Amino acid sequence: MTDLAKMRQRIFELEAENAQHERTRQELRNSLSMQKAVLDTIPDIVWLKDKDSRFLAVNEAFAKACGKAKEELIGTSDFDFWPHDLAQRYRDDDIEVMRSGRKKVIEETLVHSGNEQVWIETIKSPVYADEGEVIGTVGISRNVTERKRAQQRVETELAVAAEIQSSMLPKDFSNLARLAEFDLHAVMRPAREVGGDFYDFFLIDNDHLCISVGDVAGKGVAASLFMAITLALLRSTARETSAPDIILNRLNRELARGNDACMFVTAFCGVLDLETGQLSYANAGHNPPVVVKDLTSVFNLSAPSGPPLGILEGTTYKDEQLVLGSGEVLFAYTDGVTEACGENADFFSEARLLQQLLRLGQGTCAAIVTGLMESLTAFCGESNQADDITMMALCFKGRKPGPSAVTSY
């Protein structure tokens, strides 16, 4: 090939390259135009900033919020139209996002004209060059006022529900102080606003005390509703019979009927004879309570005599008996105690529970429950409570000679 031919070939190649570059530039312009058009249809506020927090691009929603044309905003910063303190906060957020390389979600409350309060959620993310260097930030802000108001309504309703649920559980133990036959204390701490655990105690008559502890599968509103139904049924059934097995049989039958949600509840039910210390009890899939005899001896009651309540309508439960000696303590609890997770991802465990009961078992029932809750809180540290926690301690003291000291309360 002659030099002239080679030159013509090279010119042809350069023209082809230029044409390709022009097509690429046009495609890029079209792409950017399309992106800008898309951004302008987004009702949320969107912007792009450089490393100095100066605006490189904004959409129509941003310009409208500032009361300016988009072209007027390019090259400006927050300091050009926001109060200095607010602009400095935005700049600090930009710097944090660029330094950390992570997005940041910011929620702020603003007051519009007419003293209307609005909530704004902003998400800022770093922008990278092809080489991986952070060259700015991109942000999107949206009005989340309706969502926040709906959330506040839900929180208010949950607070009322929590108050109602709490009122269903007996918490005034001062009336028990005058009773010579037994000492009792209990607590329920839900993992959420409302929970599925419960405890209860009441006198069936002057000679028999009924106690119960239960745990509905799941947490939250659904569990709390099932808990309320269970507690109401248990109380009404126990007024008719003092046999724990019959109480659980009837309770299971009622809960299993029409249980389309397939919910269930573990439950321990016991009836203490205040004259003899005999405890009749039945267990529907619940953690066996612990008996503290003295400072050196603790043991679990027998294993559950049947599955949780509400699963099979025809399930029957077996009655068991145990005689509590004077000063002996029955401690009932839910699995939120033994399965509480510590900061090292280990469980509180039954072994720790028994160890603490040996340490606390000769104190008052209030001291036992309070001491265990303190130990549990210390063990969990900063870990989030994953399950409801319920404890009940019952100490049989024995009836003194003479007229019964027990009266209704």
Residue pairs with C-beta under 8 A, 6 or more apart in sequence:
1 9
36 57
36 59
39 46
39 57
39 59
39 60
40 59
40 60
40 61
42 59
42 61
43 61
43 142
44 61
44 140
44 141
44 142
45 59
45 61
45 62
45 65
45 139
45 140
45 141
45 142
46 58
46 59
46 61
46 62
46 138
46 139
46 140
47 55
47 57
47 58
47 59
47 62
47 138
47 139
48 55
48 56
48 57
48 58
48 127
48 136
48 137
48 138
49 55
49 56
49 94
49 136
49 137
49 138
49 139
50 56
50 135
50 136
51 98
51 134
51 135
51 136
52 77
53 77
53 78
53 90
53 91
53 94
53 137
54 75
54 76
54 77
55 73
55 74
55 75
55 76
55 77
56 74
56 136
57 74
58 70
58 73
58 74
59 70
60 70
62 70
62 73
63 69
63 70
63 72
63 73
66 73
66 81
68 81
77 87
77 91
78 86
78 87
78 90
78 91
79 87
79 88
79 91
82 90
93 104
93 106
93 124
94 124
94 137
96 104
97 103
97 104
97 124
97 125
97 126
97 137
98 126
98 134
98 136
98 137
100 126
101 126
101 134
102 126
103 123
103 124
103 125
103 126
104 123
104 124
105 121
105 122
105 123
106 121
106 122
106 123
106 124
107 119
107 120
107 121
107 122
107 144
108 119
108 120
108 122
109 117
109 118
109 119
109 120
110 117
110 118
110 119
110 120
111 117
111 118
112 118
117 145
118 143
118 145
119 143
119 144
119 145
119 147
119 148
120 141
120 142
120 143
120 144
121 141
121 142
121 144
122 139
122 140
122 141
123 139
123 140
123 141
124 137
124 138
124 139
125 137
125 138
125 139
126 134
126 136
126 137
127 134
127 135
127 136
127 137
127 138
128 134
128 135
129 135
155 193
158 193
158 194
158 221
159 193
161 193
161 194
161 221
161 224
162 190
162 193
162 194
165 190
165 194
165 195
165 224
165 227
165 228
168 198
168 228
168 231
169 186
169 188
169 198
169 199
169 200
170 186
170 200
170 201
170 202
173 184
173 185
173 366
175 409
176 182
176 183
176 184
176 409
178 405
179 405
179 406
180 397
180 399
180 400
180 405
181 209
181 274
181 396
181 397
181 398
181 399
181 405
181 406
182 209
182 272
182 274
182 394
182 395
182 396
182 397
183 364
183 365
183 393
183 394
183 395
183 397
184 201
184 211
184 365
184 392
184 393
184 394
184 395
185 364
185 365
185 366
185 368
185 369
185 370
185 392
185 393
186 199
186 201
186 213
186 369
186 390
186 391
186 392
186 393
187 369
187 373
187 389
187 390
187 391
188 195
188 197
188 198
188 199
188 388
188 389
188 390
189 373
189 385
189 388
189 389
189 390
190 197
190 219
190 388
191 219
191 336
191 385
191 386
191 387
191 388
191 389
192 219
192 220
194 220
194 221
194 223
194 224
195 219
195 220
195 223
195 224
195 227
195 388
196 215
196 216
196 217
196 218
196 219
196 220
196 223
196 224
196 226
196 227
196 265
196 388
197 213
197 214
197 215
197 216
197 227
197 334
197 336
197 388
197 389
197 390
198 212
198 213
198 214
198 216
198 227
198 230
198 231
198 390
199 211
199 212
199 213
199 214
199 332
199 390
199 392
200 210
200 211
200 212
200 231
200 234
200 235
201 209
201 210
201 211
201 212
201 392
201 394
202 209
202 210
202 235
202 238
203 209
203 210
203 406
203 408
203 409
204 210
204 238
204 239
204 242
204 271
205 242
206 274
206 404
206 406
206 407
207 273
207 274
207 275
207 404
207 406
208 242
208 271
208 272
208 273
208 274
209 271
209 272
209 274
210 238
210 242
210 269
210 270
210 271
211 269
211 270
211 271
211 272
211 330
211 332
211 392
211 394
212 234
212 238
212 267
212 268
212 269
212 270
213 267
213 268
213 286
213 289
213 332
213 333
213 334
213 390
213 392
214 227
214 230
214 231
214 234
214 265
214 266
214 267
214 268
214 286
214 334
215 265
215 266
215 267
215 286
215 334
215 335
215 336
215 388
215 390
216 223
216 224
216 226
216 227
216 230
216 263
216 264
216 265
217 223
217 263
217 264
217 265
217 266
217 308
218 263
219 387
219 388
222 261
222 263
223 263
226 261
226 263
226 265
226 310
227 265
229 255
230 251
230 255
230 265
230 267
230 309
233 250
233 251
233 254
233 255
234 247
234 251
234 267
234 269
237 246
237 247
237 250
237 251
238 247
238 269
238 271
241 247
242 271
242 280
243 271
243 280
243 319
244 269
244 270
244 271
244 280
244 281
244 282
244 317
244 319
245 282
245 305
245 316
245 317
245 318
245 319
247 269
247 282
248 267
248 269
248 282
248 284
248 306
248 309
248 317
249 315
249 316
249 317
251 267
251 309
252 284
252 306
252 309
252 310
252 312
252 313
252 315
252 317
253 313
255 264
255 265
255 309
255 310
256 309
256 310
256 311
256 312
256 313
256 315
257 313
259 310
263 310
264 285
264 307
264 308
264 309
264 310
264 311
265 284
265 308
265 309
265 310
266 284
266 285
266 286
266 287
266 304
266 308
266 309
266 334
267 283
267 284
267 285
267 286
267 308
267 309
268 281
268 282
268 283
268 284
268 286
268 287
268 288
268 289
268 332
269 281
269 282
269 283
269 284
270 279
270 280
270 281
270 282
270 289
270 330
270 332
271 279
271 280
271 281
272 278
272 279
272 324
272 394
272 396
273 279
273 280
274 399
274 404
274 406
275 399
276 323
277 323
277 324
277 325
277 326
277 328
277 396
277 398
278 321
278 322
278 323
278 324
279 321
279 322
279 323
279 324
279 330
280 319
280 320
280 321
281 301
281 319
281 320
281 321
281 322
282 305
282 306
282 317
282 318
282 319
282 320
283 301
283 302
283 303
283 304
283 305
283 306
283 317
283 320
284 304
284 305
284 306
284 307
284 308
284 309
284 317
285 304
285 306
285 307
285 308
285 309
286 304
286 308
286 334
287 332
287 333
287 334
287 335
287 338
288 300
288 301
288 302
288 303
288 304
289 300
289 301
289 330
289 331
289 332
289 333
290 298
290 299
290 300
290 301
290 330
290 331
290 333
290 353
290 354
290 357
291 298
291 299
291 300
291 301
291 322
291 324
291 328
291 329
291 330
291 331
292 298
292 328
292 329
292 331
292 357
292 358
292 361
293 299
293 325
293 328
294 327
294 361
294 362
295 358
295 361
295 362
296 358
298 354
298 357
298 358
298 361
301 320
301 322
302 320
305 317
305 318
305 320
306 315
306 316
306 317
306 318
307 315
324 330
324 396
325 396
326 396
326 397
326 398
327 362
327 395
327 396
327 397
328 395
328 396
329 357
329 361
329 365
329 368
329 393
329 394
329 395
330 393
330 394
330 395
330 396
331 357
331 368
331 391
331 392
331 393
331 394
332 391
332 392
332 394
333 353
333 390
333 391
333 392
334 387
334 388
334 389
334 390
335 387
336 385
336 386
336 387
336 388
336 389
336 390
337 348
337 353
337 372
337 376
337 389
337 390
337 391
338 347
338 348
338 349
338 350
338 352
338 353
339 347
339 348
339 386
339 387
340 347
340 348
340 376
340 379
340 380
340 383
340 385
340 386
340 387
340 389
341 347
341 348
341 380
341 383
341 386
342 348
342 379
342 380
342 381
342 383
343 380
343 381
343 382
343 383
348 376
348 379
348 380
352 375
352 379
353 372
356 371
356 372
356 375
357 368
357 372
359 371
360 367
360 368
360 371
360 372
361 368
363 371
364 395
365 393
365 394
365 395
368 393
369 391
369 392
369 393
372 391
373 389
373 391
376 389
399 405
